[in-house]
Amino acid sequence: MQRLNFLADQPWDEVDDGERTRVRWFGHPFGTDVLGASLWELRPGAPGGPLHMHYGVEEMFFVLVGTPIVRTPEGEARLAPGDVVYFPEGRAGLHDFSNPTDEPVRFLAVSSKRFPDVVAYPERGVAWVATRHPERPVPEGGDAGIIARFELPSE
């Protein structure tokens, strides 16, 4: 049995001071193939980004602390601790989060991890395609797969 504590404050796998976010990944240490989980922290004033959607991944977010804003094509909504939101694959799953408050926000993200995955950012006009997990090392002699950025055609 492998064990991690997602409430521990260390280690953070990604820290983006410009976007005011921190992320801890849990699937990687366990070597999961289908299930992913991560702890996200949006520090006070963390801006939102462009809406994005996945083709290959479903996502569910559990708000633990704070009151983030979730943005979808239908508009914005303030979430509260205990709220759970789900985003299916494709356009129905377009979303983004921000934290305009003076308090930190933390949420647990759980997702499927299928490849290939296409992450599309319609507001930016780009998409990423990955046939393997981009953060995992490629074994010696293994298939490096494809991880590429593409421009989306105008609608």
KAQUIJO-V576193 format. One record per pair of residues at least 12 apart in sequence whose C-alpha atoms are under 8 Angstrom apart, sorted by sequence separation. I is the first residue (numbers start at 0). GAP is how many residues later the second one is. D is the distance in Angstrom with one decimal. If there is no record, write none. Layout:
i:I gap:GAP d:D
i:I gap:GAP d:D
//
This chain:
i:11 gap:12 d:4.9
i:12 gap:12 d:6.6
i:24 gap:12 d:6.3
i:25 gap:12 d:5.6
i:66 gap:12 d:5.2
i:67 gap:12 d:7.2
i:116 gap:12 d:5.9
i:117 gap:12 d:6.5
i:131 gap:12 d:7.7
i:10 gap:13 d:6.9
i:24 gap:13 d:4.4
i:66 gap:13 d:4.7
i:115 gap:13 d:7.0
i:116 gap:13 d:5.4
i:131 gap:13 d:6.0
i:133 gap:13 d:7.0
i:23 gap:14 d:5.4
i:24 gap:14 d:6.7
i:65 gap:14 d:6.3
i:66 gap:14 d:6.8
i:115 gap:14 d:5.4
i:116 gap:14 d:6.6
i:130 gap:14 d:5.5
i:131 gap:14 d:7.1
i:22 gap:15 d:6.6
i:23 gap:15 d:5.1
i:64 gap:15 d:7.6
i:65 gap:15 d:6.2
i:114 gap:15 d:6.8
i:115 gap:15 d:4.1
i:129 gap:15 d:7.4
i:130 gap:15 d:5.4
i:131 gap:15 d:7.5
i:22 gap:16 d:5.6
i:23 gap:16 d:6.7
i:62 gap:16 d:7.4
i:64 gap:16 d:5.3
i:114 gap:16 d:5.2
i:115 gap:16 d:6.6
i:129 gap:16 d:5.5
i:130 gap:16 d:6.6
i:22 gap:17 d:4.7
i:62 gap:17 d:6.5
i:63 gap:17 d:5.0
i:114 gap:17 d:6.0
i:128 gap:17 d:7.2
i:129 gap:17 d:4.4
i:21 gap:18 d:5.9
i:22 gap:18 d:6.4
i:62 gap:18 d:4.9
i:63 gap:18 d:6.1
i:114 gap:18 d:7.6
i:128 gap:18 d:5.6
i:129 gap:18 d:6.7
i:20 gap:19 d:7.2
i:21 gap:19 d:5.1
i:61 gap:19 d:7.9
i:62 gap:19 d:5.5
i:127 gap:19 d:7.1
i:128 gap:19 d:5.4
i:20 gap:20 d:5.6
i:21 gap:20 d:6.8
i:50 gap:20 d:7.5
i:61 gap:20 d:6.6
i:62 gap:20 d:5.5
i:127 gap:20 d:5.7
i:128 gap:20 d:6.5
i:20 gap:21 d:4.7
i:50 gap:21 d:7.0
i:61 gap:21 d:6.0
i:62 gap:21 d:6.4
i:72 gap:21 d:6.9
i:127 gap:21 d:4.5
i:128 gap:21 d:7.8
i:3 gap:22 d:7.8
i:19 gap:22 d:6.2
i:20 gap:22 d:6.0
i:61 gap:22 d:4.6
i:71 gap:22 d:5.8
i:72 gap:22 d:7.6
i:126 gap:22 d:5.8
i:127 gap:22 d:6.3
i:19 gap:23 d:5.4
i:60 gap:23 d:5.5
i:61 gap:23 d:6.9
i:71 gap:23 d:4.7
i:125 gap:23 d:6.9
i:126 gap:23 d:5.3
i:19 gap:24 d:7.6
i:59 gap:24 d:7.0
i:60 gap:24 d:5.3
i:70 gap:24 d:5.5
i:71 gap:24 d:6.8
i:125 gap:24 d:5.6
i:126 gap:24 d:6.4
i:19 gap:25 d:7.5
i:20 gap:25 d:6.9
i:59 gap:25 d:5.7
i:60 gap:25 d:6.5
i:69 gap:25 d:6.8
i:70 gap:25 d:5.2
i:125 gap:25 d:4.5
i:126 gap:25 d:6.5
i:19 gap:26 d:5.1
i:59 gap:26 d:4.3
i:69 gap:26 d:5.7
i:70 gap:26 d:6.2
i:124 gap:26 d:5.9
i:125 gap:26 d:5.1
i:18 gap:27 d:6.0
i:19 gap:27 d:7.6
i:58 gap:27 d:5.9
i:59 gap:27 d:6.3
i:69 gap:27 d:4.5
i:124 gap:27 d:5.0
i:1 gap:28 d:6.9
i:18 gap:28 d:6.4
i:57 gap:28 d:7.8
i:58 gap:28 d:5.2
i:68 gap:28 d:5.6
i:69 gap:28 d:6.7
i:124 gap:28 d:7.3
i:57 gap:29 d:6.0
i:58 gap:29 d:6.6
i:67 gap:29 d:6.6
i:68 gap:29 d:5.2
i:124 gap:29 d:7.5
i:57 gap:30 d:4.8
i:67 gap:30 d:5.8
i:68 gap:30 d:6.1
i:121 gap:30 d:7.5
i:56 gap:31 d:7.5
i:57 gap:31 d:5.4
i:67 gap:31 d:4.9
i:68 gap:31 d:7.6
i:56 gap:32 d:5.9
i:66 gap:32 d:7.3
i:67 gap:32 d:7.4
i:5 gap:33 d:7.0
i:55 gap:33 d:6.4
i:67 gap:33 d:7.9
i:54 gap:34 d:5.2
i:66 gap:34 d:7.6
i:53 gap:35 d:5.4
i:54 gap:35 d:5.4
i:52 gap:36 d:6.8
i:53 gap:36 d:5.7
i:52 gap:37 d:5.7
i:65 gap:37 d:6.5
i:67 gap:37 d:6.3
i:52 gap:38 d:6.3
i:65 gap:38 d:6.1
i:66 gap:38 d:6.4
i:53 gap:39 d:7.3
i:64 gap:39 d:7.3
i:65 gap:39 d:4.4
i:52 gap:40 d:5.5
i:64 gap:40 d:5.3
i:65 gap:40 d:6.6
i:51 gap:41 d:7.8
i:52 gap:41 d:4.7
i:63 gap:41 d:7.6
i:64 gap:41 d:5.1
i:51 gap:42 d:5.1
i:52 gap:42 d:6.8
i:62 gap:42 d:7.9
i:63 gap:42 d:5.5
i:64 gap:42 d:6.9
i:50 gap:43 d:5.7
i:51 gap:43 d:5.7
i:62 gap:43 d:6.3
i:63 gap:43 d:5.1
i:50 gap:44 d:4.9
i:51 gap:44 d:6.8
i:62 gap:44 d:4.3
i:63 gap:44 d:7.1
i:50 gap:45 d:5.2
i:61 gap:45 d:5.3
i:62 gap:45 d:6.6
i:49 gap:46 d:6.7
i:60 gap:46 d:6.4
i:61 gap:46 d:5.1
i:48 gap:47 d:6.3
i:60 gap:47 d:5.6
i:61 gap:47 d:6.4
i:47 gap:48 d:6.4
i:48 gap:48 d:7.4
i:60 gap:48 d:4.5
i:47 gap:49 d:5.4
i:48 gap:49 d:7.7
i:59 gap:49 d:5.8
i:60 gap:49 d:6.4
i:46 gap:50 d:8.0
i:47 gap:50 d:4.2
i:58 gap:50 d:6.9
i:59 gap:50 d:5.3
i:46 gap:51 d:5.1
i:47 gap:51 d:7.5
i:58 gap:51 d:5.8
i:59 gap:51 d:6.2
i:45 gap:52 d:5.7
i:46 gap:52 d:6.4
i:58 gap:52 d:4.4
i:44 gap:53 d:7.8
i:45 gap:53 d:5.0
i:46 gap:53 d:7.0
i:57 gap:53 d:5.5
i:58 gap:53 d:6.9
i:44 gap:54 d:5.4
i:45 gap:54 d:6.4
i:56 gap:54 d:6.5
i:57 gap:54 d:5.6
i:43 gap:55 d:6.1
i:44 gap:55 d:4.6
i:56 gap:55 d:5.2
i:41 gap:56 d:7.1
i:42 gap:56 d:7.0
i:43 gap:56 d:6.5
i:44 gap:56 d:5.9
i:55 gap:56 d:8.0
i:56 gap:56 d:5.8
i:41 gap:57 d:6.1
i:43 gap:57 d:5.6
i:44 gap:57 d:6.6
i:55 gap:57 d:7.3
i:56 gap:57 d:6.1
i:43 gap:58 d:4.7
i:55 gap:58 d:5.4
i:43 gap:59 d:5.2
i:55 gap:59 d:6.4
i:42 gap:60 d:7.0
i:43 gap:60 d:5.1
i:55 gap:60 d:6.5
i:56 gap:60 d:6.8
i:42 gap:61 d:4.5
i:43 gap:61 d:7.6
i:55 gap:61 d:4.6
i:41 gap:62 d:5.9
i:42 gap:62 d:6.3
i:54 gap:62 d:5.6
i:55 gap:62 d:6.6
i:40 gap:63 d:6.8
i:41 gap:63 d:5.0
i:53 gap:63 d:6.7
i:54 gap:63 d:5.0
i:40 gap:64 d:5.5
i:41 gap:64 d:6.4
i:53 gap:64 d:5.6
i:54 gap:64 d:6.5
i:39 gap:65 d:8.0
i:40 gap:65 d:4.4
i:53 gap:65 d:4.5
i:39 gap:66 d:5.5
i:40 gap:66 d:6.7
i:52 gap:66 d:5.7
i:53 gap:66 d:6.4
i:38 gap:67 d:6.9
i:39 gap:67 d:5.4
i:51 gap:67 d:6.7
i:52 gap:67 d:5.4
i:38 gap:68 d:5.9
i:39 gap:68 d:6.3
i:51 gap:68 d:5.6
i:52 gap:68 d:6.8
i:38 gap:69 d:4.6
i:39 gap:69 d:7.3
i:51 gap:69 d:4.6
i:37 gap:70 d:5.8
i:38 gap:70 d:6.2
i:50 gap:70 d:6.0
i:51 gap:70 d:7.0
i:36 gap:71 d:7.0
i:37 gap:71 d:5.2
i:49 gap:71 d:6.5
i:50 gap:71 d:7.1
i:36 gap:72 d:5.4
i:37 gap:72 d:6.7
i:49 gap:72 d:8.0
i:50 gap:72 d:6.7
i:36 gap:73 d:4.3
i:49 gap:73 d:6.1
i:35 gap:74 d:5.6
i:36 gap:74 d:6.2
i:49 gap:74 d:7.0
i:34 gap:75 d:7.4
i:35 gap:75 d:5.0
i:34 gap:76 d:6.0
i:35 gap:76 d:5.9
i:34 gap:77 d:4.9
i:35 gap:77 d:6.1
i:33 gap:78 d:5.6
i:34 gap:78 d:5.7
i:33 gap:79 d:4.8
i:32 gap:80 d:6.7
i:33 gap:80 d:6.3
i:32 gap:81 d:7.9
i:27 gap:108 d:7.5
//
